[in-house]
Amino acid sequence: MPVRIAVLGSTGSIGTQALSVARLHKDRICVVALAANSNIELVSKQIEEFRPQYVGIGSDEAAQELASRHREVRIIPKVGLSLIPALPEVDIIVNGVSGFNGLFPLLAALKAGKTVALANKESIVCAHGIVDKYLSEYGGRIIPVDSEQSALFQCLAAGRREDVKRLILTASGGMFRNFSKEQLSAVTPEMALRHPTWNMGRKITVDSSSLFNKGLEIMEAGWLFGFGPDEVSVFIHPQSIVHSMVEFVDGSVVAQLAKPDMRLAIQYAITYPERIPSSIEGAGPAAFSGLEFFEPDTDRFPAIRLAYEAFREGKCLPIAYNAANEVAVERFLKGDIAFTDIASVVENTMEHMPRGRVDTVEGIIFLDEEARRLAREWKA
């Protein structure tokens, strides 16, 4: 029987790649539901190809338009999007919703006891305590889709938790890894949106070059797999062949290697624990020659230093780190601040962040809004 999936963020990078996997394996994967923000034309094409039973869309106007085009599909407007993750017809939720907004469908899915193929690291960073509570109470499961977290998930299968010394994340370093501080201050949005390895959305592409994406992944890895700040390391690996590694107490290191293609991690999450053929050419031994690894420069790229600071505090500061970065990236892309100002915005927000409750969704939303206010008000 095919696995039945719902793809949230179906018009984004993760969503379209998830549907690419489903297209290749129509006998194994059935798309029951889609959800997107506002790209009606692409959603309409996806409906015609995959024939889902349900489609969520981000506005009432868009919902009316889709309903007039596709009367055979139940169209769900934004106010009802929490219904999709809980649908009894769905086995796995692919959560490709970007940013803080990905938290709400994750919680809805976990409350329904679903398996979530998760590409949204922000929800773990900001609400790990609540996510852990939902996992414990409702019996759902998270299988990570980000290439680094998927690699760790696979490598951890090689041993017991108590045998692990540390997790080792890799980062391409982006196209600016060899830039001086002066060169970094002159980086334009157009430059930052040209990633040398991965094909991703605008925000995550900027985050990759600033290393804020890696900062989020440091915290996500720790809370997903139950490791502290001193047990998670990062190395710059420009070739992006080794996606992550796990070092064990006996000195062994287990690594996951593959060509850089998100579809591999997405397919693995959907078909887990099975492995099935993919359209991705294997990375044979010839691809392993000349691999480089070196520690990140936290002076030129403060994102890593700030991430560990937030990780150690573990309450309000991770929320500040994420929210301020989202605002700062938006300001950078608009030309309002410089590339190097992104870190300054985040650091200032963390320094002035109010303290509050992080054990309720309402408390997290309040702190997220406060962090965004501080980030919007920052001036060079």
C-alpha positions in Angstrom: 0.0 0.0 0.0 1.4 3.4 -0.9 2.5 5.8 1.9 0.1 8.7 2.0 1.6 12.1 2.4 0.6 15.7 2.9 3.1 18.3 1.6 3.0 21.6 3.5 4.8 24.4 1.6 4.2 22.6 -1.6 5.3 25.5 -3.9 8.6 26.1 -2.0 12.0 24.5 -2.4 11.3 21.5 -0.1 7.7 21.1 -1.2 8.5 21.0 -4.9 11.4 18.5 -4.3 9.1 16.3 -2.2 6.7 16.2 -5.1 9.5 15.4 -7.4 10.2 12.3 -5.2 6.5 11.5 -5.3 6.4 11.8 -9.1 9.3 9.3 -9.4 7.6 6.8 -7.1 3.9 7.1 -7.9 3.5 3.4 -7.0 4.9 4.0 -3.5 3.8 7.5 -2.6 0.3 9.0 -2.8 -0.1 12.7 -2.4 -3.3 13.2 -0.3 -3.0 16.9 0.6 -1.1 20.0 -0.4 -0.7 23.4 1.4 0.8 26.6 0.1 0.8 30.3 0.7 -0.3 32.2 -2.4 1.1 30.7 -5.6 -2.2 29.8 -7.1 -0.9 29.0 -10.6 1.7 26.5 -9.4 -0.7 24.9 -6.9 -3.2 24.5 -9.7 -0.7 22.6 -11.7 0.2 20.4 -8.7 -3.5 19.6 -8.3 -3.8 18.6 -11.9 -0.8 16.3 -11.7 -1.2 14.7 -8.2 -4.9 14.8 -7.7 -4.9 15.4 -3.9 -8.1 15.2 -1.9 -7.3 18.4 0.1 -5.5 21.6 -0.6 -4.8 24.4 1.9 -4.1 27.9 0.7 -3.0 31.1 2.5 -6.0 33.4 1.9 -9.7 33.3 1.5 -9.5 35.0 -2.0 -7.0 32.4 -3.2 -9.2 29.6 -1.8 -12.2 30.9 -3.7 -10.2 31.0 -6.9 -8.9 27.5 -6.5 -12.3 26.2 -5.6 -13.7 27.6 -8.8 -11.0 25.8 -10.8 -11.0 22.5 -9.0 -14.4 21.5 -7.8 -13.3 18.0 -7.1 -10.8 19.0 -4.4 -11.7 20.2 -0.9 -10.0 23.7 -0.6 -9.1 24.7 2.9 -8.4 28.4 3.6 -5.7 29.6 6.0 -7.9 29.6 9.1 -8.3 25.8 8.6 -4.8 24.8 7.8 -4.4 23.0 11.1 -6.8 20.5 9.8 -4.4 19.1 7.1 -1.7 17.8 9.5 -4.4 15.9 11.5 -6.2 14.3 8.5 -6.8 10.5 9.2 -6.1 9.8 5.5 -2.5 11.0 5.9 0.4 8.9 7.1 3.4 11.4 6.8 3.4 15.2 6.9 6.2 16.8 4.9 6.6 20.1 6.7 8.4 22.4 4.3 6.8 25.6 5.8 9.6 28.2 6.2 10.5 30.1 9.3 8.6 30.4 12.6 5.3 29.6 10.9 6.4 26.0 10.6 5.8 25.5 14.3 2.0 25.4 14.1 1.5 22.6 11.6 4.3 20.6 13.4 2.4 20.8 16.7 -0.9 20.0 15.0 0.7 16.9 13.3 2.3 15.7 16.5 -0.9 16.1 18.5 -2.5 13.8 15.9 0.3 11.3 16.5 1.6 11.7 12.9 5.1 11.1 11.5 6.6 14.4 10.4 9.3 14.7 7.7 10.6 17.9 9.1 12.5 20.6 7.1 11.6 23.4 9.5 14.5 23.8 12.0 13.0 27.0 13.5 10.2 25.1 15.2 12.7 23.0 17.1 14.9 25.9 17.9 12.1 28.0 19.3 9.8 25.4 20.9 11.9 22.3 21.6 10.3 22.0 25.1 6.8 22.0 23.8 7.7 19.7 20.8 9.3 17.2 23.3 6.1 17.3 25.4 3.9 16.6 22.3 6.1 13.8 21.2 5.9 12.2 24.7 2.1 12.7 25.1 0.8 11.9 21.7 3.2 9.4 20.2 4.1 11.2 17.0 7.6 11.0 15.4 10.0 13.4 13.7 12.3 12.3 10.9 14.5 15.2 9.8 14.7 16.2 6.1 17.5 18.8 6.2 20.5 17.0 4.7 22.7 17.5 7.8 20.1 16.3 10.3 19.1 13.4 8.1 22.8 12.4 8.0 23.0 12.5 11.8 19.8 10.5 12.0 21.4 7.8 9.8 24.8 7.9 11.4 23.4 7.5 14.9 21.9 4.2 13.9 25.5 2.8 14.1 25.7 2.8 17.9 24.0 3.4 21.2 23.3 6.9 22.5 25.7 6.4 25.4 28.5 5.5 23.0 28.4 8.8 21.1 31.1 11.4 21.9 29.8 14.2 19.6 27.8 15.1 16.6 29.7 16.8 13.8 27.8 19.0 11.4 29.3 20.1 8.1 28.7 23.4 6.3 29.6 24.4 2.8 30.6 27.8 4.1 28.8 29.5 1.3 30.5 31.5 -1.5 32.0 34.1 1.0 33.9 31.7 3.2 37.3 33.2 2.1 36.1 36.9 2.2 37.7 39.4 4.5 35.5 41.5 6.9 35.8 44.4 4.4 34.7 42.2 1.5 31.8 40.8 3.6 30.6 44.3 4.3 30.2 44.9 0.6 28.2 41.7 -0.2 25.0 42.6 -2.0 21.7 40.7 -2.0 22.3 39.5 -5.5 25.7 38.1 -4.5 24.2 36.4 -1.4 21.5 34.7 -3.4 23.9 32.7 -5.6 24.8 29.6 -3.6 27.6 27.6 -5.0 26.2 24.1 -4.1 22.5 24.0 -3.1 19.3 25.2 -4.8 17.2 26.6 -1.9 14.9 29.4 -1.0 16.0 33.1 -0.7 16.1 33.3 3.1 18.0 30.0 3.6 20.4 30.8 0.9 21.4 34.0 2.7 21.5 32.1 6.0 23.9 29.6 4.4 26.4 32.3 3.4 26.1 34.1 6.8 26.3 30.7 8.6 23.1 31.5 10.5 21.6 28.5 9.0 24.3 26.4 10.6 23.8 28.2 13.9 20.1 27.1 13.8 21.2 23.6 12.9 23.6 23.4 15.9 20.7 24.0 18.2 18.3 21.8 16.2 20.7 18.9 16.2 21.2 19.1 20.0 17.5 19.2 20.8 16.4 16.7 18.2 18.9 14.0 19.3 19.4 14.9 22.9 23.0 16.4 23.0 24.4 19.4 24.7 26.3 22.4 23.3 29.7 20.8 24.1 28.7 17.7 22.1 27.9 19.4 18.8 30.7 20.6 16.5 30.8 22.3 13.1 33.3 22.0 10.3 33.4 23.9 7.0 33.4 21.3 4.2 33.2 23.2 0.8 32.6 20.1 -1.3 29.3 19.2 0.5 29.8 15.5 0.0 30.0 14.6 3.7 26.7 15.8 5.2 27.4 15.1 8.8 29.3 12.7 11.0 29.1 11.1 14.4 32.1 10.4 16.5 31.9 7.6 19.0 33.8 7.1 22.3 36.1 4.5 20.8 37.5 6.9 18.3 35.4 5.7 15.4 33.7 8.3 13.1 30.7 7.3 11.0 29.8 9.7 8.2 27.0 9.9 5.6 28.2 10.9 2.2 26.2 11.7 -0.9 25.9 14.2 -3.7 24.3 17.4 -2.5 20.6 16.8 -3.4 17.8 17.4 -0.9 15.6 14.8 -2.6 17.7 12.1 -1.1 17.0 13.1 2.5 13.3 13.8 1.6 12.9 10.4 0.0 14.6 8.7 3.0 12.3 10.4 5.5 9.2 9.4 3.5 10.2 5.7 3.0 12.0 5.2 6.3 13.0 2.5 7.4 13.2 1.3 3.8 15.7 2.5 1.2 14.4 2.5 -2.3 16.1 3.5 -5.6 16.3 7.3 -6.4 17.1 9.4 -9.4 20.2 10.7 -7.8 23.5 9.3 -9.1 25.6 7.8 -6.3 28.7 9.5 -5.0 31.3 6.9 -5.7 34.9 6.8 -4.3 36.2 9.2 -7.0 34.0 11.9 -5.4 35.6 11.5 -2.1 39.1 12.6 -3.2 40.3 16.1 -2.1 37.7 16.5 0.6 38.5 19.4 2.9 37.4 20.2 6.5 38.3 23.2 8.6 36.8 25.0 11.6 34.7 28.1 11.0 36.1 31.6 11.6 33.7 32.9 14.3 35.2 36.4 14.1 34.3 36.9 10.5 31.1 34.8 10.9 29.6 35.5 14.4 26.6 33.4 13.7 28.2 30.3 15.2 29.4 32.0 18.4 25.9 33.5 18.9 24.3 30.1 18.3 26.3 28.5 21.0 25.4 31.3 23.4 21.7 30.8 22.6 22.0 27.1 22.8 23.5 27.2 26.3 20.8 29.6 27.5 18.2 27.4 25.8 15.1 29.4 26.7 14.5 32.9 25.3 17.7 33.4 23.4 17.1 30.8 20.7 13.8 32.5 20.0 15.6 35.9 19.7 18.3 34.3 17.5 15.8 33.0 15.0 13.4 35.9 15.0 16.0 38.6 14.8 17.8 36.7 11.9 14.5 36.4 10.0 14.0 40.2 10.3 17.6 41.0 9.6 17.7 38.9 6.4 14.5 40.6 5.2 16.1 44.0 5.9 19.3 43.0 4.1 17.4 41.8 1.0 15.6 45.1 0.9 18.9 47.0 1.0 18.2 48.4 4.4 21.2 47.0 6.2 24.6 45.5 5.1 25.4 41.8 5.0 27.6 42.1 8.1 24.8 43.9 10.0 22.7 40.7 10.1 24.9 39.4 13.0 24.8 42.8 14.7 21.0 42.9 14.6 20.9 39.4 16.1 23.5 40.1 18.8 21.8 43.3 19.8 18.4 41.6 20.0 19.8 38.8 22.2 21.4 41.4 24.5 18.1 43.2 25.0 15.7 40.3 24.8 13.1 40.3 27.6 12.6 37.1 29.6 9.3 35.3 29.6 7.7 31.9 29.6 8.7 29.4 26.9 6.5 26.5 28.1 3.4 27.7 26.2 2.8 28.5 22.6 1.5 31.9 23.6 4.6 32.7 25.6 6.8 31.8 22.6 4.7 33.9 20.2 5.1 36.9 22.6 8.9 36.5 22.8 9.1 36.1 19.0 7.1 39.3 18.5 9.3 41.2 21.0 12.5 39.9 19.2 11.2 41.0 15.9 10.3 44.5 17.2 13.9 44.9 18.6 15.4 43.7 15.2 13.2 46.1 13.2 14.3 49.0 15.5 18.0 48.3 15.2 20.1 51.0 13.5 23.7 51.0 12.5 
